[in-house]
Amino acid sequence: MANDRFVKLFGYSVEDIPGVQHWWPIAYPDESYREGVKAEWTALTERVFDDPERVERMEARVRCKDGVFLDIEFHLSVLGDSFLVSFVDLTERERAERALRESEERLRLAAQAGKMYAFEGDAITDKVVLSAESADVLGFSSEPRHRTGQGWFVRIFSQDRVKFAKVIAELNPNKQTYQTNYRIVSPSGEFICLEESGRASFDAQGRTVRVVGMVANVTPRKEAERALATVLGKLIEAQEQERRRIARDLHDDINQRLALLSIELQRLMDSTPDTQTELRQRLQELCQQASEISSDVSALTRGLHSPRLELLGIVPAMRGFCEELANHQKVTIDFQHSAVPSRLPSDVSLCPFRVLQEALRNAVKHSGVQRFEVQLLGHPGTIQLKIRDGGAGFDPDEASRGDGLGLVSMRERVGLLRGTIDIASKAKAARKSP
């Protein structure tokens, strides 16, 4: 006997399964699997027969009439002179458990490949539990998996502890996640750079009760970043040396020759009789052209290498550049400065000066306006450069993906000094024709 729920679950009617003996080959078409299920079922029935008060259970995969297999939990009990069997569909639960196991396995493999480990910390007891991968990641052959938060804190390199403590202290119900970098010292005495990402849980009073997360060994990445920074620094220094060489060549050779050409043209014009008006006029034009070329070469020389920056400092150099660019492009550049040290290390002063050159030239070229604002502000331990205009604007993300090297060059220069660049702009919508 079977009720309607049985028919709906498996698709078999009483006509399909007139007796129990017909159930076995239909529900379990694989012979070896069927024999195993039969053996387990026989043991179940014997236990229930010996103790009619018992309810036994087992699990098996059953083939339905449409060919789909379901994970079923069987419950067997005695009802009078017969057995009562109930069926519970566990397919979704089994599928979820398999997916969870597969996910956990993928996470474990990823942790091993990426040199990461998981951790869980109890803020009430200060107990921290690390996953098994921690020993390999941290470089300790017998790294304990159970420790205290305070014990781990003292392992952090002394110069990184304040930053780490500040990140943890700032966690609250509105800011539950964090990411931070710090260093520890390995048994061999070398630094291990770690990147920790975590999430905190809080009680009703807003107190931290639990923190879970992942820690990755990013030492190779940090070493690669340092090596890249070193290479970039050398490239920029080589670029600056080449700029100085070209500037000297332009000043000492080309500009001097242009000056001599202007002098010779002037002498030729002076020796030309006044009656030859057309020739004198032409010589006057050539003198003017030579003078303009000489001025352009001088401006190019100063752009490549600013003597003001070396001799007078960053403020006079920036002010002079703004004045020259404003005069040459016929625009207005308002330059303001405040609390800027009179003398700065050469690399510190050169970086914002080059950023000013690149950014202001682009602004004058593409903004479509005639007025620009430049501010150079000194703060304890930092220098801040602000450049503003009310022009057409642009999409910073799109500009970064383009072929131009302006933004890339500025970011690399500033990044070498551990600085940042913030761009607040957006392209203005084109006005529709009336």
C-alpha positions as CSV (number, residue, x, y, z in Angstrom):
1,M,0.0,0.0,0.0
2,A,1.2,3.5,-0.8
3,N,-0.5,6.9,-0.4
4,D,-0.7,9.8,-2.9
5,R,2.4,11.5,-1.5
6,F,4.4,8.4,-2.3
7,V,3.2,8.5,-5.9
8,K,3.9,12.3,-6.1
9,L,7.4,11.9,-4.7
10,F,8.6,8.9,-6.9
11,G,6.1,8.9,-9.7
12,Y,5.3,5.2,-9.3
13,S,1.7,4.1,-9.0
14,V,0.6,0.8,-7.3
15,E,0.3,-0.6,-10.8
16,D,4.0,0.1,-11.3
17,I,4.9,-1.6,-8.0
18,P,2.3,-4.2,-7.1
19,G,4.7,-5.7,-4.5
20,V,7.8,-5.0,-2.6
21,Q,9.8,-7.4,-4.7
22,H,9.1,-5.1,-7.7
23,W,10.4,-2.1,-5.8
24,W,14.0,-3.2,-5.6
25,P,15.1,-3.5,-9.2
26,I,13.1,-0.4,-10.2
27,A,14.3,1.9,-7.4
28,Y,17.9,0.6,-7.4
29,P,18.8,-0.3,-11.0
30,D,22.5,-0.8,-10.1
31,E,22.9,-4.3,-8.9
32,S,25.8,-3.8,-6.5
33,Y,24.3,-0.8,-5.0
34,R,20.9,-2.6,-4.7
35,E,22.5,-5.5,-2.8
36,G,24.1,-3.1,-0.3
37,V,20.8,-1.3,0.3
38,K,19.0,-4.6,0.7
39,A,21.5,-5.8,3.3
40,E,21.1,-2.6,5.3
41,W,17.3,-2.8,5.0
42,T,17.2,-6.4,6.2
43,A,19.3,-5.5,9.3
44,L,16.8,-2.6,9.9
45,T,13.8,-4.8,9.8
46,E,15.3,-7.3,12.1
47,R,16.0,-4.7,14.8
48,V,12.5,-3.3,14.5
49,F,11.0,-6.8,14.7
50,D,13.0,-7.5,17.8
51,D,11.9,-4.3,19.4
52,P,8.5,-3.1,18.1
53,E,8.9,0.2,20.0
54,R,11.9,1.2,17.9
55,V,12.0,3.5,14.9
56,E,14.9,2.9,12.6
57,R,16.3,5.1,9.8
58,M,18.6,4.7,6.9
59,E,19.5,6.7,3.7
60,A,19.7,5.6,0.1
61,R,19.5,7.1,-3.4
62,V,16.3,6.1,-5.2
63,R,15.6,6.2,-8.9
64,C,12.2,7.9,-9.7
65,K,10.0,7.0,-12.6
66,D,11.3,10.0,-14.7
67,G,14.9,8.8,-14.2
68,V,15.9,11.4,-11.6
69,F,17.6,10.1,-8.5
70,L,16.6,11.4,-5.1
71,D,18.4,11.2,-1.7
72,I,15.8,9.6,0.6
73,E,15.8,9.1,4.3
74,F,13.7,6.0,5.3
75,H,12.0,5.7,8.7
76,L,10.8,2.1,9.6
77,S,8.5,1.1,12.5
78,V,6.0,-1.6,13.3
79,L,2.3,-0.9,12.9
80,G,0.3,-3.9,14.1
81,D,1.2,-6.9,11.9
82,S,2.8,-4.7,9.2
83,F,5.7,-2.4,8.7
84,L,5.2,1.4,8.3
85,V,7.7,3.1,6.1
86,S,7.9,6.9,5.7
87,F,10.1,8.7,3.2
88,V,11.9,12.1,3.6
89,D,13.4,13.8,0.5
90,L,16.9,14.9,1.5
91,T,18.0,15.8,-2.0
92,E,18.3,19.5,-1.5
93,R,20.0,19.1,1.8
94,E,22.5,16.6,0.3
95,R,23.1,18.9,-2.6
96,A,23.7,21.8,-0.3
97,E,26.1,19.7,1.9
98,R,28.0,18.5,-1.2
99,A,28.3,22.1,-2.4
100,L,29.5,23.2,1.0
101,R,32.1,20.4,1.1
102,E,33.3,21.2,-2.4
103,S,33.4,24.9,-1.4
104,E,35.4,24.2,1.7
105,E,37.8,22.0,-0.3
106,R,38.2,24.7,-2.9
107,L,38.8,27.2,-0.1
108,R,41.4,24.9,1.5
109,L,43.2,24.4,-1.8
110,A,43.1,28.2,-2.5
111,A,44.5,28.8,1.0
112,Q,47.3,26.4,0.4
113,A,48.1,27.7,-3.0
114,G,47.9,31.4,-2.0
115,K,49.6,30.9,1.4
116,M,46.6,32.0,3.4
117,Y,45.0,30.8,6.6
118,A,41.7,31.5,8.4
119,F,41.3,32.6,11.9
120,E,38.5,33.1,14.5
121,G,38.8,35.2,17.6
122,D,36.6,35.4,20.7
123,A,36.7,39.0,21.9
124,I,35.3,38.0,25.3
125,T,37.9,35.3,26.2
126,D,40.7,36.7,23.9
127,K,41.1,33.2,22.4
128,V,42.1,33.0,18.8
129,V,42.0,29.8,16.7
130,L,44.0,29.5,13.5
131,S,43.5,27.1,10.6
132,A,46.0,24.3,9.9
133,E,47.6,26.3,7.1
134,S,48.9,28.9,9.6
135,A,52.1,27.0,10.4
136,D,53.2,26.9,6.8
137,V,52.2,30.6,6.1
138,L,54.0,31.9,9.2
139,G,57.1,29.8,8.7
140,F,56.9,28.0,12.0
141,S,57.3,24.2,12.1
142,S,55.2,23.9,15.2
143,E,53.0,27.0,15.1
144,P,50.3,26.7,17.8
145,R,46.8,26.9,16.4
146,H,45.3,28.2,19.6
147,R,46.6,31.5,21.0
148,T,45.4,34.7,22.6
149,G,44.8,38.0,20.8
150,Q,47.3,39.8,23.1
151,G,49.9,37.1,22.4
152,W,49.5,37.6,18.7
153,F,49.7,41.4,19.1
154,V,53.1,41.3,20.6
155,R,54.3,39.2,17.7
156,I,53.6,42.1,15.3
157,F,56.6,44.2,14.5
158,S,56.7,47.2,16.9
159,Q,56.4,49.9,14.3
160,D,53.2,48.3,12.9
161,R,51.4,47.8,16.2
162,V,49.9,51.3,16.5
163,K,48.4,51.1,13.0
164,F,47.0,47.6,13.7
165,A,45.5,48.6,17.0
166,K,43.9,51.7,15.4
167,V,42.2,49.6,12.7
168,I,40.8,47.1,15.3
169,A,39.7,50.0,17.6
170,E,37.7,51.7,14.8
171,L,35.5,48.6,14.2
172,N,31.8,49.2,15.2
173,P,28.4,47.9,14.2
174,N,28.4,50.4,11.2
175,K,32.0,49.4,10.2
176,Q,32.3,45.7,10.6
177,T,34.9,44.8,8.1
178,Y,38.6,45.8,7.9
179,Q,41.8,45.1,5.9
180,T,45.3,45.9,7.1
181,N,48.9,45.1,6.5
182,Y,51.6,44.4,9.1
183,R,54.9,42.5,9.6
184,I,56.1,39.8,11.9
185,V,59.5,38.4,12.4
186,S,60.1,34.8,11.2
187,P,62.3,32.3,13.2
188,S,65.1,33.1,10.7
189,G,64.9,36.7,11.6
190,E,63.4,37.9,8.3
191,F,60.2,40.0,8.0
192,I,57.0,38.3,6.9
193,C,54.5,40.7,5.4
194,L,50.9,39.8,6.2
195,E,47.6,41.1,4.8
196,E,44.7,40.5,7.2
197,S,41.0,40.9,6.2
198,G,38.3,40.3,8.7
199,R,34.7,40.9,9.9
200,A,33.6,41.6,13.4
201,S,30.3,40.6,15.2
202,F,28.8,42.8,17.9
203,D,26.3,42.3,20.7
204,A,23.2,44.4,21.4
205,Q,25.4,46.9,23.4
206,G,27.8,47.4,20.4
207,R,30.6,45.4,22.0
208,T,32.8,43.2,19.8
209,V,32.2,39.5,20.5
210,R,33.8,37.7,17.6
211,V,36.2,38.4,14.7
212,V,36.7,36.0,11.7
213,G,38.9,36.5,8.7
214,M,41.8,35.4,6.5
215,V,45.5,36.2,6.6
216,A,47.7,36.1,3.5
217,N,51.4,36.0,3.3
218,V,52.1,38.9,0.8
219,T,55.9,39.0,1.3
220,P,56.6,38.1,-2.3
221,R,54.2,40.7,-3.5
222,K,55.7,43.4,-1.3
223,E,59.2,42.4,-2.4
224,A,58.1,42.7,-6.0
225,E,56.5,46.1,-5.3
226,R,59.8,47.3,-3.7
227,A,61.8,46.0,-6.6
228,L,59.4,47.7,-9.0
229,A,59.6,50.9,-7.1
230,T,63.4,50.8,-7.2
231,V,63.3,50.3,-10.9
232,L,60.8,53.1,-11.4
233,G,62.9,55.4,-9.2
234,K,66.0,54.6,-11.3
235,L,64.0,55.2,-14.5
236,I,62.7,58.5,-13.3
237,E,66.2,59.5,-12.2
238,A,67.6,58.5,-15.6
239,Q,64.8,60.6,-17.2
240,E,65.7,63.6,-15.1
241,Q,69.3,63.2,-15.9
242,E,68.4,63.1,-19.6
243,R,66.3,66.2,-19.2
244,R,69.2,68.0,-17.6
245,R,71.5,67.0,-20.4
246,I,69.1,68.0,-23.2
247,A,68.4,71.3,-21.4
248,R,72.2,72.0,-21.1
249,D,72.6,71.2,-24.8
250,L,69.8,73.5,-25.8
251,H,71.1,76.3,-23.6
252,D,74.8,76.0,-24.3
253,D,74.6,75.1,-28.0
254,I,71.4,75.7,-29.8
255,N,70.4,78.9,-27.9
256,Q,73.9,80.3,-28.3
257,R,73.9,79.6,-32.0
258,L,70.5,81.3,-32.3
259,A,71.9,84.3,-30.4
260,L,74.8,84.5,-32.8
261,L,72.4,84.2,-35.8
262,S,70.3,87.1,-34.4
263,I,73.5,89.2,-34.0
264,E,74.6,88.5,-37.6
265,L,71.2,89.2,-39.0
266,Q,71.2,92.5,-37.0
267,R,74.6,93.4,-38.4
268,L,73.5,92.6,-41.9
269,M,70.4,94.8,-41.5
270,D,72.5,97.6,-40.1
271,S,74.9,97.5,-43.1
272,T,72.0,97.4,-45.6
273,P,71.4,100.8,-47.2
274,D,68.1,102.6,-46.2
275,T,67.2,102.6,-49.9
276,Q,66.7,98.9,-49.9
277,T,63.5,99.0,-47.9
278,E,62.2,95.6,-48.9
279,L,65.4,93.8,-47.9
280,R,65.7,95.6,-44.6
281,Q,62.1,94.6,-43.8
282,R,62.8,91.0,-44.6
283,L,65.9,91.0,-42.4
284,Q,63.8,92.6,-39.6
285,E,61.3,89.7,-39.9
286,L,64.1,87.1,-39.8
287,C,65.6,88.8,-36.7
288,Q,62.1,88.6,-35.1
289,Q,61.7,85.0,-35.9
290,A,65.2,84.1,-34.6
291,S,64.3,85.9,-31.3
292,E,61.0,84.1,-31.0
293,I,62.7,80.7,-31.6
294,S,65.3,81.6,-29.0
295,S,62.6,82.4,-26.5
296,D,60.8,79.2,-27.2
297,V,64.0,77.2,-26.8
298,S,64.6,79.0,-23.5
299,A,61.1,78.1,-22.3
300,L,61.7,74.5,-23.4
301,T,64.9,74.4,-21.5
302,R,63.3,75.6,-18.4
303,G,60.5,73.1,-18.8
304,L,63.0,70.3,-19.1
305,H,65.1,71.4,-16.2
306,S,64.2,74.3,-13.9
307,P,67.3,76.1,-12.4
308,R,64.9,77.9,-10.1
309,L,63.9,74.6,-8.4
310,E,67.5,73.8,-7.6
311,L,68.6,77.3,-6.7
312,L,65.5,79.0,-5.2
313,G,63.2,76.2,-4.1
314,I,59.8,74.9,-5.0
315,V,57.7,78.0,-4.4
316,P,59.6,80.3,-6.8
317,A,59.9,77.5,-9.3
318,M,56.2,76.8,-9.3
319,R,55.3,80.5,-9.4
320,G,57.7,81.1,-12.3
321,F,56.3,78.2,-14.3
322,C,52.7,79.5,-13.7
323,E,53.7,82.9,-14.9
324,E,55.5,81.7,-18.0
325,L,52.6,79.3,-19.0
326,A,50.1,82.1,-18.4
327,N,52.0,84.5,-20.6
328,H,52.6,82.0,-23.3
329,Q,49.0,80.7,-23.4
330,K,47.3,84.0,-22.7
331,V,45.4,82.6,-19.6
332,T,45.2,83.5,-15.9
333,I,46.8,81.2,-13.3
334,D,46.2,82.2,-9.7
335,F,49.1,80.7,-7.7
336,Q,48.8,80.6,-3.9
337,H,51.1,79.0,-1.2
338,S,51.1,78.6,2.5
339,A,53.4,77.1,5.2
340,V,55.7,75.5,2.6
341,P,59.3,74.9,3.9
342,S,61.9,77.0,2.1
343,R,64.1,74.0,1.4
344,L,63.0,70.5,0.6
345,P,64.8,67.3,-0.4
346,S,65.3,67.4,-4.2
347,D,63.1,64.3,-4.9
348,V,60.3,65.8,-2.7
349,S,60.4,69.2,-4.5
350,L,60.8,67.7,-8.0
351,C,57.7,65.4,-7.7
352,P,55.0,68.0,-7.2
353,F,56.8,70.3,-9.6
354,R,56.5,67.7,-12.4
355,V,52.9,66.9,-11.4
356,L,52.1,70.7,-11.7
357,Q,53.7,70.9,-15.2
358,E,51.8,67.8,-16.5
359,A,48.4,68.6,-14.9
360,L,48.4,72.4,-15.6
361,R,49.5,71.9,-19.2
362,N,46.7,69.4,-19.7
363,A,44.2,71.7,-18.0
364,V,45.1,74.6,-20.2
365,K,45.0,72.5,-23.3
366,H,41.7,70.6,-22.7
367,S,39.6,72.5,-20.2
368,G,38.3,75.2,-22.5
369,V,38.5,77.9,-19.8
370,Q,40.9,80.8,-19.2
371,R,41.3,80.8,-15.4
372,F,43.1,78.3,-13.2
373,E,43.8,78.0,-9.5
374,V,47.0,76.4,-8.0
375,Q,47.5,76.0,-4.3
376,L,50.7,74.6,-2.6
377,L,50.1,73.9,1.0
378,G,52.5,72.7,3.7
379,H,51.3,70.4,6.5
380,P,53.3,68.6,9.2
381,G,55.2,65.9,7.3
382,T,53.3,66.5,4.0
383,I,53.0,68.7,1.0
384,Q,49.6,69.2,-0.7
385,L,49.2,70.5,-4.3
386,K,45.8,71.5,-5.6
387,I,44.9,72.4,-9.2
388,R,41.4,73.5,-10.0
389,D,39.5,74.7,-13.1
390,G,35.9,75.1,-14.1
391,G,36.3,73.6,-17.5
392,A,34.9,70.7,-19.6
393,G,35.9,68.0,-17.2
394,F,36.6,64.4,-18.0
395,D,36.1,60.8,-16.8
396,P,39.2,59.8,-14.6
397,D,38.6,56.1,-15.1
398,E,38.3,56.4,-18.8
399,A,41.4,58.6,-18.9
400,S,43.4,56.1,-16.9
401,R,42.5,53.3,-19.4
402,G,43.5,55.5,-22.4
403,D,46.8,55.6,-24.2
404,G,48.1,58.7,-22.6
405,L,50.9,58.5,-20.0
406,G,50.2,61.7,-18.1
407,L,48.1,60.2,-15.3
408,V,50.3,57.1,-15.2
409,S,53.5,59.2,-14.9
410,M,52.0,61.4,-12.2
411,R,50.8,58.4,-10.1
412,E,54.1,56.6,-10.4
413,R,56.0,59.7,-9.3
414,V,53.7,60.4,-6.3
415,G,53.6,56.7,-5.4
416,L,57.4,56.5,-5.1
417,L,57.1,59.1,-2.3
418,R,54.2,57.2,-0.7
419,G,51.8,59.9,-1.7
420,T,48.3,59.9,-3.2
421,I,46.5,61.6,-6.1
422,D,42.8,62.4,-5.9
423,I,41.0,63.4,-9.0
424,A,37.5,64.9,-8.7
425,S,36.1,65.5,-12.2
426,K,33.4,64.4,-14.5
427,A,32.7,65.2,-18.2
428,K,30.0,67.8,-18.6
429,A,27.1,66.9,-20.8
430,A,27.1,68.6,-24.1
431,R,24.4,71.3,-24.5
432,K,21.7,70.4,-26.9
433,S,21.1,72.7,-29.9
434,P,17.9,74.7,-29.6
